[in-house]
Amino acid sequence: MINSIILGIVGAPEIIVILVVVLLLFGGKKIPELMKGFGQGIKEFKNGMNGTDEKKPEVKEEPKKN
């Protein structure tokens, strides 16, 4: 019941304002890196909850040449 009250408070306009603020703070180039890190954190959390501690070797990306 409490979750539905909280979700009722945060509507579309509030979400749009939050997204604009995040875009202004971090810029368009940094957001994909932040989301990648966020996704990896969630994946590690789920693996920890399931009891699997398997880690894949990280693939290092080559620096982009400009």
mmCIF file of the N, C-alpha and C atoms, coordinates in Angstrom:
data_MODEL
# 
_entry.id   MODEL 
# 
loop_
_atom_site.group_PDB 
_atom_site.id 
_atom_site.type_symbol 
_atom_site.label_atom_id 
_atom_site.label_alt_id 
_atom_site.label_comp_id 
_atom_site.label_asym_id 
_atom_site.label_entity_id 
_atom_site.label_seq_id 
_atom_site.pdbx_PDB_ins_code 
_atom_site.Cartn_x 
_atom_site.Cartn_y 
_atom_site.Cartn_z 
_atom_site.occupancy 
_atom_site.B_iso_or_equiv 
_atom_site.pdbx_formal_charge 
_atom_site.auth_seq_id 
_atom_site.auth_comp_id 
_atom_site.auth_asym_id 
_atom_site.auth_atom_id 
_atom_site.pdbx_PDB_model_num 
ATOM 1   N N  . MET A 1 1  ? 0.820  -1.185  0.000   1.00 0.00 ? 1  MET A N  1 
ATOM 2   C CA . MET A 1 1  ? 0.000  0.000   0.000   1.00 0.00 ? 1  MET A CA 1 
ATOM 3   C C  . MET A 1 1  ? 0.868  1.255   0.000   1.00 0.00 ? 1  MET A C  1 
ATOM 4   N N  . ILE A 1 2  ? 1.920  1.218   0.765   1.00 0.00 ? 2  ILE A N  1 
ATOM 5   C CA . ILE A 1 2  ? 2.810  2.386   0.825   1.00 0.00 ? 2  ILE A CA 1 
ATOM 6   C C  . ILE A 1 2  ? 3.487  2.601   -0.518  1.00 0.00 ? 2  ILE A C  1 
ATOM 7   N N  . ASN A 1 3  ? 3.849  1.505   -1.202  1.00 0.00 ? 3  ASN A N  1 
ATOM 8   C CA . ASN A 1 3  ? 4.496  1.633   -2.507  1.00 0.00 ? 3  ASN A CA 1 
ATOM 9   C C  . ASN A 1 3  ? 3.589  2.328   -3.514  1.00 0.00 ? 3  ASN A C  1 
ATOM 10  N N  . SER A 1 4  ? 2.304  2.039   -3.476  1.00 0.00 ? 4  SER A N  1 
ATOM 11  C CA . SER A 1 4  ? 1.394  2.677   -4.423  1.00 0.00 ? 4  SER A CA 1 
ATOM 12  C C  . SER A 1 4  ? 1.237  4.165   -4.115  1.00 0.00 ? 4  SER A C  1 
ATOM 13  N N  . ILE A 1 5  ? 1.349  4.548   -2.864  1.00 0.00 ? 5  ILE A N  1 
ATOM 14  C CA . ILE A 1 5  ? 1.286  5.967   -2.496  1.00 0.00 ? 5  ILE A CA 1 
ATOM 15  C C  . ILE A 1 5  ? 2.519  6.696   -3.010  1.00 0.00 ? 5  ILE A C  1 
ATOM 16  N N  . ILE A 1 6  ? 3.686  6.084   -2.829  1.00 0.00 ? 6  ILE A N  1 
ATOM 17  C CA . ILE A 1 6  ? 4.928  6.705   -3.297  1.00 0.00 ? 6  ILE A CA 1 
ATOM 18  C C  . ILE A 1 6  ? 4.922  6.812   -4.811  1.00 0.00 ? 6  ILE A C  1 
ATOM 19  N N  . LEU A 1 7  ? 4.497  5.767   -5.507  1.00 0.00 ? 7  LEU A N  1 
ATOM 20  C CA . LEU A 1 7  ? 4.454  5.808   -6.963  1.00 0.00 ? 7  LEU A CA 1 
ATOM 21  C C  . LEU A 1 7  ? 3.435  6.836   -7.458  1.00 0.00 ? 7  LEU A C  1 
ATOM 22  N N  . GLY A 1 8  ? 2.413  7.077   -6.688  1.00 0.00 ? 8  GLY A N  1 
ATOM 23  C CA . GLY A 1 8  ? 1.426  8.079   -7.062  1.00 0.00 ? 8  GLY A CA 1 
ATOM 24  C C  . GLY A 1 8  ? 1.975  9.492   -6.963  1.00 0.00 ? 8  GLY A C  1 
ATOM 25  N N  . ILE A 1 9  ? 2.931  9.712   -6.095  1.00 0.00 ? 9  ILE A N  1 
ATOM 26  C CA . ILE A 1 9  ? 3.525  11.035  -5.916  1.00 0.00 ? 9  ILE A CA 1 
ATOM 27  C C  . ILE A 1 9  ? 4.454  11.371  -7.069  1.00 0.00 ? 9  ILE A C  1 
ATOM 28  N N  . VAL A 1 10 ? 5.218  10.379  -7.553  1.00 0.00 ? 10 VAL A N  1 
ATOM 29  C CA . VAL A 1 10 ? 6.181  10.608  -8.626  1.00 0.00 ? 10 VAL A CA 1 
ATOM 30  C C  . VAL A 1 10 ? 5.494  10.336  -9.955  1.00 0.00 ? 10 VAL A C  1 
ATOM 31  N N  . GLY A 1 11 ? 5.206  11.409  -10.677 1.00 0.00 ? 11 GLY A N  1 
ATOM 32  C CA . GLY A 1 11 ? 4.542  11.285  -11.961 1.00 0.00 ? 11 GLY A CA 1 
ATOM 33  C C  . GLY A 1 11 ? 5.489  11.572  -13.107 1.00 0.00 ? 11 GLY A C  1 
ATOM 34  N N  . ALA A 1 12 ? 4.932  11.658  -14.293 1.00 0.00 ? 12 ALA A N  1 
ATOM 35  C CA . ALA A 1 12 ? 5.722  11.904  -15.505 1.00 0.00 ? 12 ALA A CA 1 
ATOM 36  C C  . ALA A 1 12 ? 6.481  13.234  -15.451 1.00 0.00 ? 12 ALA A C  1 
ATOM 37  N N  . PRO A 1 13 ? 5.858  14.333  -15.022 1.00 0.00 ? 13 PRO A N  1 
ATOM 38  C CA . PRO A 1 13 ? 6.622  15.596  -14.982 1.00 0.00 ? 13 PRO A CA 1 
ATOM 39  C C  . PRO A 1 13 ? 7.829  15.543  -14.047 1.00 0.00 ? 13 PRO A C  1 
ATOM 40  N N  . GLU A 1 14 ? 7.679  14.872  -12.910 1.00 0.00 ? 14 GLU A N  1 
ATOM 41  C CA . GLU A 1 14 ? 8.792  14.773  -11.972 1.00 0.00 ? 14 GLU A CA 1 
ATOM 42  C C  . GLU A 1 14 ? 9.924  13.946  -12.556 1.00 0.00 ? 14 GLU A C  1 
ATOM 43  N N  . ILE A 1 15 ? 9.577  12.853  -13.233 1.00 0.00 ? 15 ILE A N  1 
ATOM 44  C CA . ILE A 1 15 ? 10.590 12.008  -13.847 1.00 0.00 ? 15 ILE A CA 1 
ATOM 45  C C  . ILE A 1 15 ? 11.343 12.778  -14.933 1.00 0.00 ? 15 ILE A C  1 
ATOM 46  N N  . ILE A 1 16 ? 10.628 13.563  -15.722 1.00 0.00 ? 16 ILE A N  1 
ATOM 47  C CA . ILE A 1 16 ? 11.264 14.362  -16.772 1.00 0.00 ? 16 ILE A CA 1 
ATOM 48  C C  . ILE A 1 16 ? 12.218 15.377  -16.164 1.00 0.00 ? 16 ILE A C  1 
ATOM 49  N N  . VAL A 1 17 ? 11.816 16.025  -15.087 1.00 0.00 ? 17 VAL A N  1 
ATOM 50  C CA . VAL A 1 17 ? 12.692 17.003  -14.429 1.00 0.00 ? 17 VAL A CA 1 
ATOM 51  C C  . VAL A 1 17 ? 13.945 16.316  -13.897 1.00 0.00 ? 17 VAL A C  1 
ATOM 52  N N  . ILE A 1 18 ? 13.799 15.141  -13.309 1.00 0.00 ? 18 ILE A N  1 
ATOM 53  C CA . ILE A 1 18 ? 14.949 14.399  -12.794 1.00 0.00 ? 18 ILE A CA 1 
ATOM 54  C C  . ILE A 1 18 ? 15.897 14.036  -13.934 1.00 0.00 ? 18 ILE A C  1 
ATOM 55  N N  . LEU A 1 19 ? 15.371 13.576  -15.054 1.00 0.00 ? 19 LEU A N  1 
ATOM 56  C CA . LEU A 1 19 ? 16.208 13.210  -16.198 1.00 0.00 ? 19 LEU A CA 1 
ATOM 57  C C  . LEU A 1 19 ? 16.952 14.415  -16.758 1.00 0.00 ? 19 LEU A C  1 
ATOM 58  N N  . VAL A 1 20 ? 16.288 15.576  -16.815 1.00 0.00 ? 20 VAL A N  1 
ATOM 59  C CA . VAL A 1 20 ? 16.943 16.788  -17.310 1.00 0.00 ? 20 VAL A CA 1 
ATOM 60  C C  . VAL A 1 20 ? 18.069 17.210  -16.370 1.00 0.00 ? 20 VAL A C  1 
ATOM 61  N N  . VAL A 1 21 ? 17.837 17.130  -15.080 1.00 0.00 ? 21 VAL A N  1 
ATOM 62  C CA . VAL A 1 21 ? 18.874 17.497  -14.105 1.00 0.00 ? 21 VAL A CA 1 
ATOM 63  C C  . VAL A 1 21 ? 20.077 16.563  -14.231 1.00 0.00 ? 21 VAL A C  1 
ATOM 64  N N  . VAL A 1 22 ? 19.826 15.261  -14.372 1.00 0.00 ? 22 VAL A N  1 
ATOM 65  C CA . VAL A 1 22 ? 20.921 14.299  -14.536 1.00 0.00 ? 22 VAL A CA 1 
ATOM 66  C C  . VAL A 1 22 ? 21.692 14.595  -15.817 1.00 0.00 ? 22 VAL A C  1 
ATOM 67  N N  . LEU A 1 23 ? 21.001 14.903  -16.888 1.00 0.00 ? 23 LEU A N  1 
ATOM 68  C CA . LEU A 1 23 ? 21.660 15.232  -18.152 1.00 0.00 ? 23 LEU A CA 1 
ATOM 69  C C  . LEU A 1 23 ? 22.519 16.479  -18.011 1.00 0.00 ? 23 LEU A C  1 
ATOM 70  N N  . LEU A 1 24 ? 22.024 17.476  -17.317 1.00 0.00 ? 24 LEU A N  1 
ATOM 71  C CA . LEU A 1 24 ? 22.797 18.704  -17.126 1.00 0.00 ? 24 LEU A CA 1 
ATOM 72  C C  . LEU A 1 24 ? 24.011 18.486  -16.224 1.00 0.00 ? 24 LEU A C  1 
ATOM 73  N N  . LEU A 1 25 ? 23.865 17.647  -15.207 1.00 0.00 ? 25 LEU A N  1 
ATOM 74  C CA . LEU A 1 25 ? 24.969 17.411  -14.282 1.00 0.00 ? 25 LEU A CA 1 
ATOM 75  C C  . LEU A 1 25 ? 26.096 16.581  -14.899 1.00 0.00 ? 25 LEU A C  1 
ATOM 76  N N  . PHE A 1 26 ? 25.739 15.537  -15.622 1.00 0.00 ? 26 PHE A N  1 
ATOM 77  C CA . PHE A 1 26 ? 26.750 14.602  -16.094 1.00 0.00 ? 26 PHE A CA 1 
ATOM 78  C C  . PHE A 1 26 ? 27.078 14.751  -17.572 1.00 0.00 ? 26 PHE A C  1 
ATOM 79  N N  . GLY A 1 27 ? 26.204 15.326  -18.354 1.00 0.00 ? 27 GLY A N  1 
ATOM 80  C CA . GLY A 1 27 ? 26.461 15.463  -19.784 1.00 0.00 ? 27 GLY A CA 1 
ATOM 81  C C  . GLY A 1 27 ? 26.105 14.196  -20.539 1.00 0.00 ? 27 GLY A C  1 
ATOM 82  N N  . GLY A 1 28 ? 25.916 14.350  -21.818 1.00 0.00 ? 28 GLY A N  1 
ATOM 83  C CA . GLY A 1 28 ? 25.471 13.235  -22.655 1.00 0.00 ? 28 GLY A CA 1 
ATOM 84  C C  . GLY A 1 28 ? 26.505 12.146  -22.834 1.00 0.00 ? 28 GLY A C  1 
ATOM 85  N N  . LYS A 1 29 ? 27.787 12.491  -22.755 1.00 0.00 ? 29 LYS A N  1 
ATOM 86  C CA . LYS A 1 29 ? 28.829 11.489  -22.984 1.00 0.00 ? 29 LYS A CA 1 
ATOM 87  C C  . LYS A 1 29 ? 29.066 10.610  -21.764 1.00 0.00 ? 29 LYS A C  1 
ATOM 88  N N  . LYS A 1 30 ? 28.787 11.113  -20.593 1.00 0.00 ? 30 LYS A N  1 
ATOM 89  C CA . LYS A 1 30 ? 29.076 10.374  -19.363 1.00 0.00 ? 30 LYS A CA 1 
ATOM 90  C C  . LYS A 1 30 ? 27.931 9.437   -18.960 1.00 0.00 ? 30 LYS A C  1 
ATOM 91  N N  . ILE A 1 31 ? 26.729 9.715   -19.396 1.00 0.00 ? 31 ILE A N  1 
ATOM 92  C CA . ILE A 1 31 ? 25.558 8.931   -18.969 1.00 0.00 ? 31 ILE A CA 1 
ATOM 93  C C  . ILE A 1 31 ? 25.660 7.454   -19.368 1.00 0.00 ? 31 ILE A C  1 
ATOM 94  N N  . PRO A 1 32 ? 26.083 7.106   -20.609 1.00 0.00 ? 32 PRO A N  1 
ATOM 95  C CA . PRO A 1 32 ? 26.205 5.665   -20.918 1.00 0.00 ? 32 PRO A CA 1 
ATOM 96  C C  . PRO A 1 32 ? 27.185 4.935   -19.996 1.00 0.00 ? 32 PRO A C  1 
ATOM 97  N N  . GLU A 1 33 ? 28.274 5.602   -19.624 1.00 0.00 ? 33 GLU A N  1 
ATOM 98  C CA . GLU A 1 33 ? 29.231 4.983   -18.712 1.00 0.00 ? 33 GLU A CA 1 
ATOM 99  C C  . GLU A 1 33 ? 28.598 4.770   -17.339 1.00 0.00 ? 33 GLU A C  1 
ATOM 100 N N  . LEU A 1 34 ? 27.825 5.737   -16.881 1.00 0.00 ? 34 LEU A N  1 
ATOM 101 C CA . LEU A 1 34 ? 27.156 5.603   -15.587 1.00 0.00 ? 34 LEU A CA 1 
ATOM 102 C C  . LEU A 1 34 ? 26.144 4.459   -15.607 1.00 0.00 ? 34 LEU A C  1 
ATOM 103 N N  . MET A 1 35 ? 25.386 4.351   -16.694 1.00 0.00 ? 35 MET A N  1 
ATOM 104 C CA . MET A 1 35 ? 24.382 3.290   -16.797 1.00 0.00 ? 35 MET A CA 1 
ATOM 105 C C  . MET A 1 35 ? 25.035 1.917   -16.882 1.00 0.00 ? 35 MET A C  1 
ATOM 106 N N  . LYS A 1 36 ? 26.188 1.833   -17.564 1.00 0.00 ? 36 LYS A N  1 
ATOM 107 C CA . LYS A 1 36 ? 26.907 0.566   -17.646 1.00 0.00 ? 36 LYS A CA 1 
ATOM 108 C C  . LYS A 1 36 ? 27.356 0.134   -16.252 1.00 0.00 ? 36 LYS A C  1 
ATOM 109 N N  . GLY A 1 37 ? 27.903 1.062   -15.495 1.00 0.00 ? 37 GLY A N  1 
ATOM 110 C CA . GLY A 1 37 ? 28.327 0.758   -14.132 1.00 0.00 ? 37 GLY A CA 1 
ATOM 111 C C  . GLY A 1 37 ? 27.157 0.378   -13.247 1.00 0.00 ? 37 GLY A C  1 
ATOM 112 N N  . PHE A 1 38 ? 26.040 1.072   -13.428 1.00 0.00 ? 38 PHE A N  1 
ATOM 113 C CA . PHE A 1 38 ? 24.830 0.769   -12.654 1.00 0.00 ? 38 PHE A CA 1 
ATOM 114 C C  . PHE A 1 38 ? 24.334 -0.636  -12.972 1.00 0.00 ? 38 PHE A C  1 
ATOM 115 N N  . GLY A 1 39 ? 24.339 -0.989  -14.251 1.00 0.00 ? 39 GLY A N  1 
ATOM 116 C CA . GLY A 1 39 ? 23.898 -2.324  -14.667 1.00 0.00 ? 39 GLY A CA 1 
ATOM 117 C C  . GLY A 1 39 ? 24.801 -3.422  -14.132 1.00 0.00 ? 39 GLY A C  1 
ATOM 118 N N  . GLN A 1 40 ? 26.108 -3.172  -14.148 1.00 0.00 ? 40 GLN A N  1 
ATOM 119 C CA . GLN A 1 40 ? 27.035 -4.160  -13.606 1.00 0.00 ? 40 GLN A CA 1 
ATOM 120 C C  . GLN A 1 40 ? 26.843 -4.323  -12.102 1.00 0.00 ? 40 GLN A C  1 
ATOM 121 N N  . GLY A 1 41 ? 26.555 -3.222  -11.425 1.00 0.00 ? 41 GLY A N  1 
ATOM 122 C CA . GLY A 1 41 ? 26.295 -3.298  -9.986  1.00 0.00 ? 41 GLY A CA 1 
ATOM 123 C C  . GLY A 1 41 ? 25.058 -4.117  -9.671  1.00 0.00 ? 41 GLY A C  1 
ATOM 124 N N  . ILE A 1 42 ? 24.012 -3.917  -10.441 1.00 0.00 ? 42 ILE A N  1 
ATOM 125 C CA . ILE A 1 42 ? 22.781 -4.693  -10.241 1.00 0.00 ? 42 ILE A CA 1 
ATOM 126 C C  . ILE A 1 42 ? 23.035 -6.171  -10.515 1.00 0.00 ? 42 ILE A C  1 
ATOM 127 N N  . LYS A 1 43 ? 23.806 -6.455  -11.583 1.00 0.00 ? 43 LYS A N  1 
ATOM 128 C CA . LYS A 1 43 ? 24.110 -7.846  -11.936 1.00 0.00 ? 43 LYS A CA 1 
ATOM 129 C C  . LYS A 1 43 ? 24.898 -8.522  -10.818 1.00 0.00 ? 43 LYS A C  1 
ATOM 130 N N  . GLU A 1 44 ? 25.895 -7.825  -10.269 1.00 0.00 ? 44 GLU A N  1 
ATOM 131 C CA . GLU A 1 44 ? 26.672 -8.383  -9.174  1.00 0.00 ? 44 GLU A CA 1 
ATOM 132 C C  . GLU A 1 44 ? 25.806 -8.591  -7.932  1.00 0.00 ? 44 GLU A C  1 
ATOM 133 N N  . PHE A 1 45 ? 24.896 -7.670  -7.677  1.00 0.00 ? 45 PHE A N  1 
ATOM 134 C CA . PHE A 1 45 ? 23.993 -7.810  -6.536  1.00 0.00 ? 45 PHE A CA 1 
ATOM 135 C C  . PHE A 1 45 ? 23.104 -9.038  -6.698  1.00 0.00 ? 45 PHE A C  1 
ATOM 136 N N  . LYS A 1 46 ? 22.542 -9.226  -7.891  1.00 0.00 ? 46 LYS A N  1 
ATOM 137 C CA . LYS A 1 46 ? 21.687 -10.397 -8.136  1.00 0.00 ? 46 LYS A CA 1 
ATOM 138 C C  . LYS A 1 46 ? 22.484 -11.686 -8.011  1.00 0.00 ? 46 LYS A C  1 
ATOM 139 N N  . ASN A 1 47 ? 23.714 -11.686 -8.554  1.00 0.00 ? 47 ASN A N  1 
ATOM 140 C CA . ASN A 1 47 ? 24.553 -12.882 -8.423  1.00 0.00 ? 47 ASN A CA 1 
ATOM 141 C C  . ASN A 1 47 ? 24.866 -13.162 -6.962  1.00 0.00 ? 47 ASN A C  1 
ATOM 142 N N  . GLY A 1 48 ? 25.089 -12.133 -6.176  1.00 0.00 ? 48 GLY A N  1 
ATOM 143 C CA . GLY A 1 48 ? 25.337 -12.313 -4.759  1.00 0.00 ? 48 GLY A CA 1 
ATOM 144 C C  . GLY A 1 48 ? 24.124 -12.849 -4.025  1.00 0.00 ? 48 GLY A C  1 
ATOM 145 N N  . MET A 1 49 ? 22.945 -12.408 -4.423  1.00 0.00 ? 49 MET A N  1 
ATOM 146 C CA . MET A 1 49 ? 21.713 -12.893 -3.794  1.00 0.00 ? 49 MET A CA 1 
ATOM 147 C C  . MET A 1 49 ? 21.465 -14.359 -4.140  1.00 0.00 ? 49 MET A C  1 
ATOM 148 N N  . ASN A 1 50 ? 21.844 -14.764 -5.369  1.00 0.00 ? 50 ASN A N  1 
ATOM 149 C CA . ASN A 1 50 ? 21.647 -16.148 -5.804  1.00 0.00 ? 50 ASN A CA 1 
ATOM 150 C C  . ASN A 1 50 ? 22.760 -17.065 -5.305  1.00 0.00 ? 50 ASN A C  1 
ATOM 151 N N  . GLY A 1 51 ? 23.829 -16.499 -4.806  1.00 0.00 ? 51 GLY A N  1 
ATOM 152 C CA . GLY A 1 51 ? 24.929 -17.301 -4.297  1.00 0.00 ? 51 GLY A CA 1 
ATOM 153 C C  . GLY A 1 51 ? 25.943 -17.672 -5.359  1.00 0.00 ? 51 GLY A C  1 
ATOM 154 N N  . THR A 1 52 ? 25.854 -17.110 -6.539  1.00 0.00 ? 52 THR A N  1 
ATOM 155 C CA . THR A 1 52 ? 26.837 -17.399 -7.580  1.00 0.00 ? 52 THR A CA 1 
ATOM 156 C C  . THR A 1 52 ? 27.889 -16.313 -7.560  1.00 0.00 ? 52 THR A C  1 
ATOM 157 N N  . ASP A 1 53 ? 29.124 -16.736 -7.432  1.00 0.00 ? 53 ASP A N  1 
ATOM 158 C CA . ASP A 1 53 ? 30.231 -15.787 -7.391  1.00 0.00 ? 53 ASP A CA 1 
ATOM 159 C C  . ASP A 1 53 ? 31.095 -15.880 -8.646  1.00 0.00 ? 53 ASP A C  1 
ATOM 160 N N  . GLU A 1 54 ? 30.520 -16.381 -9.726  1.00 0.00 ? 54 GLU A N  1 
ATOM 161 C CA . GLU A 1 54 ? 31.272 -16.510 -10.964 1.00 0.00 ? 54 GLU A CA 1 
ATOM 162 C C  . GLU A 1 54 ? 31.547 -15.131 -11.536 1.00 0.00 ? 54 GLU A C  1 
ATOM 163 N N  . LYS A 1 55 ? 32.793 -14.936 -11.928 1.00 0.00 ? 55 LYS A N  1 
ATOM 164 C CA . LYS A 1 55 ? 33.149 -13.680 -12.576 1.00 0.00 ? 55 LYS A CA 1 
ATOM 165 C C  . LYS A 1 55 ? 33.745 -13.992 -13.928 1.00 0.00 ? 55 LYS A C  1 
ATOM 166 N N  . LYS A 1 56 ? 33.259 -13.319 -14.932 1.00 0.00 ? 56 LYS A N  1 
ATOM 167 C CA . LYS A 1 56 ? 33.817 -13.472 -16.265 1.00 0.00 ? 56 LYS A CA 1 
ATOM 168 C C  . LYS A 1 56 ? 35.035 -12.562 -16.367 1.00 0.00 ? 56 LYS A C  1 
ATOM 169 N N  . PRO A 1 57 ? 36.030 -12.979 -17.128 1.00 0.00 ? 57 PRO A N  1 
ATOM 170 C CA . PRO A 1 57 ? 37.178 -12.086 -17.301 1.00 0.00 ? 57 PRO A CA 1 
ATOM 171 C C  . PRO A 1 57 ? 36.764 -10.820 -18.033 1.00 0.00 ? 57 PRO A C  1 
ATOM 172 N N  . GLU A 1 58 ? 37.237 -9.711  -17.514 1.00 0.00 ? 58 GLU A N  1 
ATOM 173 C CA . GLU A 1 58 ? 36.862 -8.437  -18.114 1.00 0.00 ? 58 GLU A CA 1 
ATOM 174 C C  . GLU A 1 58 ? 37.632 -8.229  -19.403 1.00 0.00 ? 58 GLU A C  1 
ATOM 175 N N  . VAL A 1 59 ? 36.925 -7.764  -20.407 1.00 0.00 ? 59 VAL A N  1 
ATOM 176 C CA . VAL A 1 59 ? 37.552 -7.469  -21.691 1.00 0.00 ? 59 VAL A CA 1 
ATOM 177 C C  . VAL A 1 59 ? 37.881 -5.988  -21.700 1.00 0.00 ? 59 VAL A C  1 
ATOM 178 N N  . LYS A 1 60 ? 39.164 -5.697  -21.845 1.00 0.00 ? 60 LYS A N  1 
ATOM 179 C CA . LYS A 1 60 ? 39.575 -4.307  -21.866 1.00 0.00 ? 60 LYS A CA 1 
ATOM 180 C C  . LYS A 1 60 ? 39.425 -3.764  -23.273 1.00 0.00 ? 60 LYS A C  1 
ATOM 181 N N  . GLU A 1 61 ? 38.797 -2.615  -23.360 1.00 0.00 ? 61 GLU A N  1 
ATOM 182 C CA . GLU A 1 61 ? 38.610 -1.982  -24.653 1.00 0.00 ? 61 GLU A CA 1 
ATOM 183 C C  . GLU A 1 61 ? 39.863 -1.198  -25.030 1.00 0.00 ? 61 GLU A C  1 
ATOM 184 N N  . GLU A 1 62 ? 40.174 -1.243  -26.311 1.00 0.00 ? 62 GLU A N  1 
ATOM 185 C CA . GLU A 1 62 ? 41.310 -0.473  -26.787 1.00 0.00 ? 62 GLU A CA 1 
ATOM 186 C C  . GLU A 1 62 ? 40.929 0.986   -26.838 1.00 0.00 ? 62 GLU A C  1 
ATOM 187 N N  . PRO A 1 63 ? 41.857 1.887   -26.539 1.00 0.00 ? 63 PRO A N  1 
ATOM 188 C CA . PRO A 1 63 ? 41.538 3.310   -26.605 1.00 0.00 ? 63 PRO A CA 1 
ATOM 189 C C  . PRO A 1 63 ? 41.174 3.721   -28.022 1.00 0.00 ? 63 PRO A C  1 
ATOM 190 N N  . LYS A 1 64 ? 40.170 4.559   -28.114 1.00 0.00 ? 64 LYS A N  1 
ATOM 191 C CA . LYS A 1 64 ? 39.730 5.032   -29.425 1.00 0.00 ? 64 LYS A CA 1 
ATOM 192 C C  . LYS A 1 64 ? 40.716 6.060   -29.958 1.00 0.00 ? 64 LYS A C  1 
ATOM 193 N N  . LYS A 1 65 ? 41.008 5.937   -31.225 1.00 0.00 ? 65 LYS A N  1 
ATOM 194 C CA . LYS A 1 65 ? 41.912 6.902   -31.857 1.00 0.00 ? 65 LYS A CA 1 
ATOM 195 C C  . LYS A 1 65 ? 41.106 8.006   -32.475 1.00 0.00 ? 65 LYS A C  1 
ATOM 196 N N  . ASN A 1 66 ? 41.427 9.221   -32.138 1.00 0.00 ? 66 ASN A N  1 
ATOM 197 C CA . ASN A 1 66 ? 40.700 10.376  -32.674 1.00 0.00 ? 66 ASN A CA 1 
ATOM 198 C C  . ASN A 1 66 ? 41.415 10.963  -33.846 1.00 0.00 ? 66 ASN A C  1 
# 
